[in-house]
Amino acid sequence: MAVIIRLRRAGKKNQAFYHIVVADSRSPRDGKFIEKLGYYDPKPNPSVIEVKSDRVLYWLGKGANLSRTVNNLLKKKGIIASAKSSQNPLKDNKKE
């Protein structure tokens, strides 16, 4: 089973609120999840990010992947090291 750490949308229309969850990569965005790791509220200025860092590191150690957005949020929070972002593989295949 491929596991991914990603955002799960909650809240009312035009008032988005996101839970950071561990889920099977094949499940829908708002479908079943394995564990809730925290939340992200983009509305207030500055936005609020609350994460269980020990559980994030545990899941990363087990081989879980991060979505791009969660990767950026965790870098901002300082939980994971800021590394070079991987290049888009489609750009390498283009003929010049």
BAVO-50008 format. One record per residue: x negated, y, z negated of N, C-alpha, C in turn; residue number from 1; chain. Coordinates in nm, 2 decimals. Example, Ala and Ser with C-alpha at 12.3 -4.5 7.8 and 13.67 -1.06 7.14 Angstrom:
<atoms>
atom n_c1: -1.32; n_c2: -0.57; n_c3: -0.78; ca_c1: -1.23; ca_c2: -0.45; ca_c3: -0.78; c_c1: -1.32; c_c2: -0.33; c_c3: -0.78; lummar: 1; bamar: A
atom n_c1: -1.28; n_c2: -0.22; n_c3: -0.71; ca_c1: -1.37; ca_c2: -0.11; ca_c3: -0.71; c_c1: -1.29; c_c2: 0.00; c_c3: -0.79; lummar: 2; bamar: A
</atoms>
This chain:
<atoms>
atom n_c1: -0.09; n_c2: -0.12; n_c3: 0.00; ca_c1: 0.00; ca_c2: 0.00; ca_c3: 0.00; c_c1: -0.09; c_c2: 0.12; c_c3: 0.00; lummar: 1; bamar: A
atom n_c1: -0.07; n_c2: 0.21; n_c3: 0.10; ca_c1: -0.14; ca_c2: 0.34; ca_c3: 0.10; c_c1: -0.08; c_c2: 0.44; c_c3: 0.01; lummar: 2; bamar: A
atom n_c1: -0.16; n_c2: 0.50; n_c3: -0.08; ca_c1: -0.10; ca_c2: 0.59; ca_c3: -0.17; c_c1: -0.15; c_c2: 0.73; c_c3: -0.14; lummar: 3; bamar: A
atom n_c1: -0.06; n_c2: 0.83; n_c3: -0.16; ca_c1: -0.10; ca_c2: 0.97; ca_c3: -0.13; c_c1: -0.05; c_c2: 1.06; c_c3: -0.24; lummar: 4; bamar: A
atom n_c1: -0.12; n_c2: 1.16; n_c3: -0.28; ca_c1: -0.08; ca_c2: 1.26; ca_c3: -0.37; c_c1: -0.03; c_c2: 1.38; c_c3: -0.29; lummar: 5; bamar: A
atom n_c1: 0.10; n_c2: 1.41; n_c3: -0.31; ca_c1: 0.16; ca_c2: 1.51; ca_c3: -0.22; c_c1: 0.27; c_c2: 1.59; c_c3: -0.30; lummar: 6; bamar: A
atom n_c1: 0.33; n_c2: 1.69; n_c3: -0.24; ca_c1: 0.43; ca_c2: 1.77; ca_c3: -0.30; c_c1: 0.57; c_c2: 1.71; c_c3: -0.27; lummar: 7; bamar: A
atom n_c1: 0.65; n_c2: 1.72; n_c3: -0.37; ca_c1: 0.79; ca_c2: 1.67; ca_c3: -0.36; c_c1: 0.88; c_c2: 1.80; c_c3: -0.39; lummar: 8; bamar: A
atom n_c1: 0.96; n_c2: 1.84; n_c3: -0.29; ca_c1: 1.04; ca_c2: 1.96; ca_c3: -0.30; c_c1: 1.15; c_c2: 1.95; c_c3: -0.40; lummar: 9; bamar: A
atom n_c1: 1.18; n_c2: 2.05; n_c3: -0.48; ca_c1: 1.29; ca_c2: 2.06; ca_c3: -0.57; c_c1: 1.34; c_c2: 2.20; c_c3: -0.57; lummar: 10; bamar: A
atom n_c1: 1.44; n_c2: 2.23; n_c3: -0.65; ca_c1: 1.49; ca_c2: 2.37; ca_c3: -0.66; c_c1: 1.60; c_c2: 2.40; c_c3: -0.56; lummar: 11; bamar: A
atom n_c1: 1.65; n_c2: 2.52; n_c3: -0.57; ca_c1: 1.77; ca_c2: 2.56; ca_c3: -0.49; c_c1: 1.72; c_c2: 2.61; c_c3: -0.35; lummar: 12; bamar: A
atom n_c1: 1.81; n_c2: 2.64; n_c3: -0.27; ca_c1: 1.78; ca_c2: 2.70; ca_c3: -0.14; c_c1: 1.72; c_c2: 2.83; c_c3: -0.16; lummar: 13; bamar: A
atom n_c1: 1.61; n_c2: 2.86; n_c3: -0.09; ca_c1: 1.53; ca_c2: 2.98; ca_c3: -0.10; c_c1: 1.46; c_c2: 3.00; c_c3: -0.23; lummar: 14; bamar: A
atom n_c1: 1.46; n_c2: 2.90; n_c3: -0.32; ca_c1: 1.39; ca_c2: 2.90; ca_c3: -0.44; c_c1: 1.31; c_c2: 2.77; c_c3: -0.46; lummar: 15; bamar: A
atom n_c1: 1.22; n_c2: 2.74; n_c3: -0.37; ca_c1: 1.15; ca_c2: 2.62; ca_c3: -0.37; c_c1: 1.06; c_c2: 2.60; c_c3: -0.49; lummar: 16; bamar: A
atom n_c1: 1.05; n_c2: 2.48; n_c3: -0.54; ca_c1: 0.97; ca_c2: 2.44; ca_c3: -0.65; c_c1: 0.92; c_c2: 2.30; c_c3: -0.62; lummar: 17; bamar: A
atom n_c1: 0.80; n_c2: 2.27; n_c3: -0.64; ca_c1: 0.74; ca_c2: 2.15; ca_c3: -0.60; c_c1: 0.68; c_c2: 2.07; c_c3: -0.72; lummar: 18; bamar: A
atom n_c1: 0.71; n_c2: 1.94; n_c3: -0.72; ca_c1: 0.65; ca_c2: 1.84; ca_c3: -0.81; c_c1: 0.53; c_c2: 1.78; c_c3: -0.74; lummar: 19; bamar: A
atom n_c1: 0.41; n_c2: 1.77; n_c3: -0.80; ca_c1: 0.30; ca_c2: 1.70; ca_c3: -0.75; c_c1: 0.31; c_c2: 1.55; c_c3: -0.79; lummar: 20; bamar: A
atom n_c1: 0.33; n_c2: 1.47; n_c3: -0.69; ca_c1: 0.35; ca_c2: 1.33; ca_c3: -0.72; c_c1: 0.26; c_c2: 1.23; c_c3: -0.65; lummar: 21; bamar: A
atom n_c1: 0.25; n_c2: 1.11; n_c3: -0.70; ca_c1: 0.18; ca_c2: 1.00; ca_c3: -0.63; c_c1: 0.29; c_c2: 0.92; c_c3: -0.57; lummar: 22; bamar: A
atom n_c1: 0.28; n_c2: 0.89; n_c3: -0.44; ca_c1: 0.38; ca_c2: 0.82; ca_c3: -0.37; c_c1: 0.32; c_c2: 0.73; c_c3: -0.26; lummar: 23; bamar: A
atom n_c1: 0.40; n_c2: 0.63; n_c3: -0.22; ca_c1: 0.36; ca_c2: 0.55; ca_c3: -0.11; c_c1: 0.37; c_c2: 0.64; c_c3: 0.02; lummar: 24; bamar: A
atom n_c1: 0.26; n_c2: 0.63; n_c3: 0.10; ca_c1: 0.26; ca_c2: 0.73; ca_c3: 0.22; c_c1: 0.37; c_c2: 0.70; c_c3: 0.31; lummar: 25; bamar: A
atom n_c1: 0.44; n_c2: 0.59; n_c3: 0.31; ca_c1: 0.55; ca_c2: 0.56; ca_c3: 0.40; c_c1: 0.68; c_c2: 0.61; c_c3: 0.35; lummar: 26; bamar: A
atom n_c1: 0.69; n_c2: 0.65; n_c3: 0.22; ca_c1: 0.82; ca_c2: 0.69; ca_c3: 0.17; c_c1: 0.85; c_c2: 0.84; c_c3: 0.21; lummar: 27; bamar: A
atom n_c1: 0.98; n_c2: 0.88; n_c3: 0.22; ca_c1: 1.01; ca_c2: 1.01; ca_c3: 0.26; c_c1: 0.96; c_c2: 1.12; c_c3: 0.16; lummar: 28; bamar: A
atom n_c1: 0.95; n_c2: 1.24; n_c3: 0.20; ca_c1: 0.90; ca_c2: 1.35; ca_c3: 0.11; c_c1: 0.97; c_c2: 1.35; c_c3: -0.02; lummar: 29; bamar: A
atom n_c1: 1.10; n_c2: 1.35; n_c3: -0.03; ca_c1: 1.17; ca_c2: 1.36; ca_c3: -0.15; c_c1: 1.22; c_c2: 1.22; c_c3: -0.20; lummar: 30; bamar: A
atom n_c1: 1.16; n_c2: 1.11; n_c3: -0.15; ca_c1: 1.20; ca_c2: 0.98; ca_c3: -0.19; c_c1: 1.13; c_c2: 0.93; c_c3: -0.31; lummar: 31; bamar: A
atom n_c1: 1.12; n_c2: 0.80; n_c3: -0.33; ca_c1: 1.07; ca_c2: 0.74; ca_c3: -0.45; c_c1: 0.92; c_c2: 0.78; c_c3: -0.46; lummar: 32; bamar: A
atom n_c1: 0.88; n_c2: 0.79; n_c3: -0.59; ca_c1: 0.74; ca_c2: 0.81; ca_c3: -0.62; c_c1: 0.69; c_c2: 0.72; c_c3: -0.73; lummar: 33; bamar: A
atom n_c1: 0.56; n_c2: 0.71; n_c3: -0.74; ca_c1: 0.50; ca_c2: 0.63; ca_c3: -0.85; c_c1: 0.49; c_c2: 0.70; c_c3: -0.98; lummar: 34; bamar: A
atom n_c1: 0.43; n_c2: 0.82; n_c3: -0.97; ca_c1: 0.40; ca_c2: 0.90; ca_c3: -1.09; c_c1: 0.41; c_c2: 1.05; c_c3: -1.06; lummar: 35; bamar: A
atom n_c1: 0.46; n_c2: 1.12; n_c3: -1.16; ca_c1: 0.46; ca_c2: 1.27; ca_c3: -1.15; c_c1: 0.33; c_c2: 1.32; c_c3: -1.22; lummar: 36; bamar: A
atom n_c1: 0.25; n_c2: 1.40; n_c3: -1.15; ca_c1: 0.13; ca_c2: 1.45; ca_c3: -1.20; c_c1: 0.13; c_c2: 1.60; c_c3: -1.24; lummar: 37; bamar: A
atom n_c1: 0.23; n_c2: 1.67; n_c3: -1.20; ca_c1: 0.24; ca_c2: 1.81; ca_c3: -1.24; c_c1: 0.34; c_c2: 1.88; c_c3: -1.15; lummar: 38; bamar: A
atom n_c1: 0.33; n_c2: 2.02; n_c3: -1.14; ca_c1: 0.42; ca_c2: 2.09; ca_c3: -1.06; c_c1: 0.35; c_c2: 2.22; c_c3: -1.01; lummar: 39; bamar: A
atom n_c1: 0.41; n_c2: 2.27; n_c3: -0.90; ca_c1: 0.36; ca_c2: 2.40; ca_c3: -0.84; c_c1: 0.48; c_c2: 2.49; c_c3: -0.81; lummar: 40; bamar: A
atom n_c1: 0.48; n_c2: 2.61; n_c3: -0.86; ca_c1: 0.58; ca_c2: 2.70; ca_c3: -0.84; c_c1: 0.53; c_c2: 2.82; c_c3: -0.76; lummar: 41; bamar: A
atom n_c1: 0.56; n_c2: 2.84; n_c3: -0.63; ca_c1: 0.50; ca_c2: 2.94; ca_c3: -0.55; c_c1: 0.56; c_c2: 3.08; c_c3: -0.57; lummar: 42; bamar: A
atom n_c1: 0.68; n_c2: 3.09; n_c3: -0.64; ca_c1: 0.75; ca_c2: 3.21; ca_c3: -0.64; c_c1: 0.68; c_c2: 3.32; c_c3: -0.73; lummar: 43; bamar: A
atom n_c1: 0.64; n_c2: 3.29; n_c3: -0.85; ca_c1: 0.59; ca_c2: 3.40; ca_c3: -0.93; c_c1: 0.45; c_c2: 3.45; c_c3: -0.87; lummar: 44; bamar: A
atom n_c1: 0.42; n_c2: 3.57; n_c3: -0.91; ca_c1: 0.29; ca_c2: 3.62; ca_c3: -0.86; c_c1: 0.20; c_c2: 3.64; c_c3: -0.98; lummar: 45; bamar: A
atom n_c1: 0.09; n_c2: 3.57; n_c3: -1.00; ca_c1: 0.04; ca_c2: 3.46; ca_c3: -0.92; c_c1: 0.12; c_c2: 3.33; c_c3: -0.94; lummar: 46; bamar: A
atom n_c1: 0.11; n_c2: 3.25; n_c3: -0.84; ca_c1: 0.18; ca_c2: 3.12; ca_c3: -0.84; c_c1: 0.13; c_c2: 3.03; c_c3: -0.96; lummar: 47; bamar: A
atom n_c1: 0.22; n_c2: 2.95; n_c3: -1.01; ca_c1: 0.19; ca_c2: 2.86; ca_c3: -1.12; c_c1: 0.16; c_c2: 2.72; c_c3: -1.08; lummar: 48; bamar: A
atom n_c1: 0.04; n_c2: 2.67; n_c3: -1.12; ca_c1: 0.00; ca_c2: 2.53; ca_c3: -1.09; c_c1: -0.03; c_c2: 2.46; c_c3: -1.22; lummar: 49; bamar: A
atom n_c1: 0.04; n_c2: 2.36; n_c3: -1.25; ca_c1: 0.02; ca_c2: 2.28; ca_c3: -1.37; c_c1: 0.00; c_c2: 2.13; c_c3: -1.33; lummar: 50; bamar: A
atom n_c1: -0.12; n_c2: 2.08; n_c3: -1.37; ca_c1: -0.16; ca_c2: 1.94; ca_c3: -1.32; c_c1: -0.22; c_c2: 1.87; c_c3: -1.43; lummar: 51; bamar: A
atom n_c1: -0.20; n_c2: 1.74; n_c3: -1.44; ca_c1: -0.27; ca_c2: 1.65; ca_c3: -1.53; c_c1: -0.40; c_c2: 1.60; c_c3: -1.46; lummar: 52; bamar: A
atom n_c1: -0.51; n_c2: 1.67; n_c3: -1.49; ca_c1: -0.63; ca_c2: 1.65; ca_c3: -1.41; c_c1: -0.68; c_c2: 1.51; c_c3: -1.43; lummar: 53; bamar: A
atom n_c1: -0.67; n_c2: 1.45; n_c3: -1.55; ca_c1: -0.72; ca_c2: 1.32; ca_c3: -1.58; c_c1: -0.65; c_c2: 1.21; c_c3: -1.49; lummar: 54; bamar: A
atom n_c1: -0.52; n_c2: 1.23; n_c3: -1.47; ca_c1: -0.44; ca_c2: 1.13; ca_c3: -1.39; c_c1: -0.48; c_c2: 1.15; c_c3: -1.24; lummar: 55; bamar: A
atom n_c1: -0.50; n_c2: 1.28; n_c3: -1.20; ca_c1: -0.54; ca_c2: 1.30; ca_c3: -1.06; c_c1: -0.67; c_c2: 1.23; c_c3: -1.03; lummar: 56; bamar: A
atom n_c1: -0.77; n_c2: 1.25; n_c3: -1.12; ca_c1: -0.90; ca_c2: 1.18; ca_c3: -1.10; c_c1: -0.89; c_c2: 1.03; c_c3: -1.10; lummar: 57; bamar: A
atom n_c1: -0.80; n_c2: 0.98; n_c3: -1.19; ca_c1: -0.77; ca_c2: 0.83; ca_c3: -1.19; c_c1: -0.72; c_c2: 0.78; c_c3: -1.06; lummar: 58; bamar: A
atom n_c1: -0.62; n_c2: 0.85; n_c3: -1.00; ca_c1: -0.57; ca_c2: 0.81; ca_c3: -0.87; c_c1: -0.67; c_c2: 0.82; c_c3: -0.76; lummar: 59; bamar: A
atom n_c1: -0.75; n_c2: 0.93; n_c3: -0.76; ca_c1: -0.85; ca_c2: 0.94; ca_c3: -0.66; c_c1: -0.95; c_c2: 0.83; c_c3: -0.67; lummar: 60; bamar: A
atom n_c1: -0.98; n_c2: 0.79; n_c3: -0.79; ca_c1: -1.07; ca_c2: 0.68; ca_c3: -0.81; c_c1: -1.02; c_c2: 0.55; c_c3: -0.76; lummar: 61; bamar: A
atom n_c1: -0.88; n_c2: 0.53; n_c3: -0.76; ca_c1: -0.82; ca_c2: 0.41; ca_c3: -0.71; c_c1: -0.80; c_c2: 0.42; c_c3: -0.56; lummar: 62; bamar: A
atom n_c1: -0.84; n_c2: 0.53; n_c3: -0.49; ca_c1: -0.84; ca_c2: 0.54; ca_c3: -0.35; c_c1: -0.72; c_c2: 0.61; c_c3: -0.29; lummar: 63; bamar: A
atom n_c1: -0.65; n_c2: 0.69; n_c3: -0.37; ca_c1: -0.54; ca_c2: 0.77; ca_c3: -0.32; c_c1: -0.59; c_c2: 0.88; c_c3: -0.23; lummar: 64; bamar: A
atom n_c1: -0.52; n_c2: 0.92; n_c3: -0.13; ca_c1: -0.55; ca_c2: 1.03; ca_c3: -0.05; c_c1: -0.47; c_c2: 1.16; c_c3: -0.09; lummar: 65; bamar: A
atom n_c1: -0.52; n_c2: 1.27; n_c3: -0.05; ca_c1: -0.45; ca_c2: 1.40; ca_c3: -0.09; c_c1: -0.39; c_c2: 1.46; c_c3: 0.04; lummar: 66; bamar: A
atom n_c1: -0.28; n_c2: 1.52; n_c3: 0.02; ca_c1: -0.22; ca_c2: 1.60; ca_c3: 0.14; c_c1: -0.31; c_c2: 1.72; c_c3: 0.14; lummar: 67; bamar: A
atom n_c1: -0.30; n_c2: 1.79; n_c3: 0.26; ca_c1: -0.38; ca_c2: 1.91; ca_c3: 0.27; c_c1: -0.35; c_c2: 2.02; c_c3: 0.17; lummar: 68; bamar: A
atom n_c1: -0.22; n_c2: 2.04; n_c3: 0.15; ca_c1: -0.17; ca_c2: 2.14; ca_c3: 0.05; c_c1: -0.21; c_c2: 2.11; c_c3: -0.09; lummar: 69; bamar: A
atom n_c1: -0.20; n_c2: 1.98; n_c3: -0.13; ca_c1: -0.24; ca_c2: 1.95; ca_c3: -0.26; c_c1: -0.39; c_c2: 1.96; c_c3: -0.28; lummar: 70; bamar: A
atom n_c1: -0.47; n_c2: 1.92; n_c3: -0.17; ca_c1: -0.61; ca_c2: 1.94; ca_c3: -0.17; c_c1: -0.65; c_c2: 2.09; c_c3: -0.20; lummar: 71; bamar: A
atom n_c1: -0.58; n_c2: 2.18; n_c3: -0.13; ca_c1: -0.61; ca_c2: 2.32; ca_c3: -0.15; c_c1: -0.57; c_c2: 2.37; c_c3: -0.29; lummar: 72; bamar: A
atom n_c1: -0.46; n_c2: 2.32; n_c3: -0.34; ca_c1: -0.42; ca_c2: 2.36; ca_c3: -0.48; c_c1: -0.51; c_c2: 2.31; c_c3: -0.58; lummar: 73; bamar: A
atom n_c1: -0.56; n_c2: 2.19; n_c3: -0.57; ca_c1: -0.66; ca_c2: 2.13; ca_c3: -0.66; c_c1: -0.79; c_c2: 2.20; c_c3: -0.66; lummar: 74; bamar: A
atom n_c1: -0.83; n_c2: 2.24; n_c3: -0.54; ca_c1: -0.95; ca_c2: 2.32; ca_c3: -0.53; c_c1: -0.94; c_c2: 2.46; c_c3: -0.60; lummar: 75; bamar: A
atom n_c1: -0.82; n_c2: 2.52; n_c3: -0.58; ca_c1: -0.79; ca_c2: 2.65; ca_c3: -0.64; c_c1: -0.80; c_c2: 2.64; c_c3: -0.79; lummar: 76; bamar: A
atom n_c1: -0.74; n_c2: 2.53; n_c3: -0.84; ca_c1: -0.73; ca_c2: 2.50; ca_c3: -0.99; c_c1: -0.87; c_c2: 2.46; c_c3: -1.04; lummar: 77; bamar: A
atom n_c1: -0.96; n_c2: 2.41; n_c3: -0.96; ca_c1: -1.10; ca_c2: 2.37; ca_c3: -1.00; c_c1: -1.10; c_c2: 2.23; c_c3: -1.04; lummar: 78; bamar: A
atom n_c1: -1.01; n_c2: 2.15; n_c3: -1.01; ca_c1: -1.01; ca_c2: 2.01; ca_c3: -1.05; c_c1: -1.10; c_c2: 1.92; c_c3: -0.96; lummar: 79; bamar: A
atom n_c1: -1.10; n_c2: 1.95; n_c3: -0.83; ca_c1: -1.19; ca_c2: 1.88; ca_c3: -0.74; c_c1: -1.29; c_c2: 1.98; c_c3: -0.68; lummar: 80; bamar: A
atom n_c1: -1.41; n_c2: 1.93; n_c3: -0.64; ca_c1: -1.51; ca_c2: 2.02; ca_c3: -0.59; c_c1: -1.47; c_c2: 2.08; c_c3: -0.46; lummar: 81; bamar: A
atom n_c1: -1.51; n_c2: 2.20; n_c3: -0.43; ca_c1: -1.48; ca_c2: 2.26; ca_c3: -0.30; c_c1: -1.58; c_c2: 2.20; c_c3: -0.20; lummar: 82; bamar: A
atom n_c1: -1.53; n_c2: 2.12; n_c3: -0.11; ca_c1: -1.61; ca_c2: 2.06; ca_c3: -0.01; c_c1: -1.57; c_c2: 2.11; c_c3: 0.13; lummar: 83; bamar: A
atom n_c1: -1.65; n_c2: 2.08; n_c3: 0.23; ca_c1: -1.62; ca_c2: 2.13; ca_c3: 0.36; c_c1: -1.50; c_c2: 2.06; c_c3: 0.41; lummar: 84; bamar: A
atom n_c1: -1.41; n_c2: 2.13; n_c3: 0.47; ca_c1: -1.28; ca_c2: 2.07; ca_c3: 0.52; c_c1: -1.32; c_c2: 1.99; c_c3: 0.64; lummar: 85; bamar: A
atom n_c1: -1.26; n_c2: 1.87; n_c3: 0.66; ca_c1: -1.29; ca_c2: 1.79; ca_c3: 0.77; c_c1: -1.23; c_c2: 1.86; c_c3: 0.90; lummar: 86; bamar: A
atom n_c1: -1.31; n_c2: 1.84; n_c3: 1.01; ca_c1: -1.27; ca_c2: 1.90; ca_c3: 1.13; c_c1: -1.15; c_c2: 1.82; c_c3: 1.19; lummar: 87; bamar: A
atom n_c1: -1.08; n_c2: 1.89; n_c3: 1.28; ca_c1: -0.96; ca_c2: 1.83; ca_c3: 1.34; c_c1: -1.02; c_c2: 1.73; c_c3: 1.45; lummar: 88; bamar: A
atom n_c1: -0.99; n_c2: 1.60; n_c3: 1.44; ca_c1: -1.05; ca_c2: 1.50; ca_c3: 1.53; c_c1: -1.00; c_c2: 1.53; c_c3: 1.68; lummar: 89; bamar: A
atom n_c1: -0.89; n_c2: 1.59; n_c3: 1.70; ca_c1: -0.84; ca_c2: 1.62; ca_c3: 1.83; c_c1: -0.93; c_c2: 1.72; c_c3: 1.91; lummar: 90; bamar: A
atom n_c1: -1.00; n_c2: 1.81; n_c3: 1.83; ca_c1: -1.08; ca_c2: 1.91; ca_c3: 1.90; c_c1: -1.21; c_c2: 1.84; c_c3: 1.95; lummar: 91; bamar: A
atom n_c1: -1.25; n_c2: 1.73; n_c3: 1.89; ca_c1: -1.37; ca_c2: 1.66; ca_c3: 1.94; c_c1: -1.35; c_c2: 1.59; c_c3: 2.07; lummar: 92; bamar: A
atom n_c1: -1.22; n_c2: 1.56; n_c3: 2.10; ca_c1: -1.19; ca_c2: 1.48; ca_c3: 2.22; c_c1: -1.17; c_c2: 1.57; c_c3: 2.34; lummar: 93; bamar: A
atom n_c1: -1.16; n_c2: 1.70; n_c3: 2.32; ca_c1: -1.13; ca_c2: 1.79; ca_c3: 2.43; c_c1: -1.25; c_c2: 1.80; c_c3: 2.53; lummar: 94; bamar: A
atom n_c1: -1.22; n_c2: 1.81; n_c3: 2.66; ca_c1: -1.33; ca_c2: 1.83; ca_c3: 2.75; c_c1: -1.35; c_c2: 1.98; c_c3: 2.77; lummar: 95; bamar: A
atom n_c1: -1.47; n_c2: 2.02; n_c3: 2.79; ca_c1: -1.50; ca_c2: 2.16; ca_c3: 2.81; c_c1: -1.54; c_c2: 2.19; c_c3: 2.95; lummar: 96; bamar: A
</atoms>
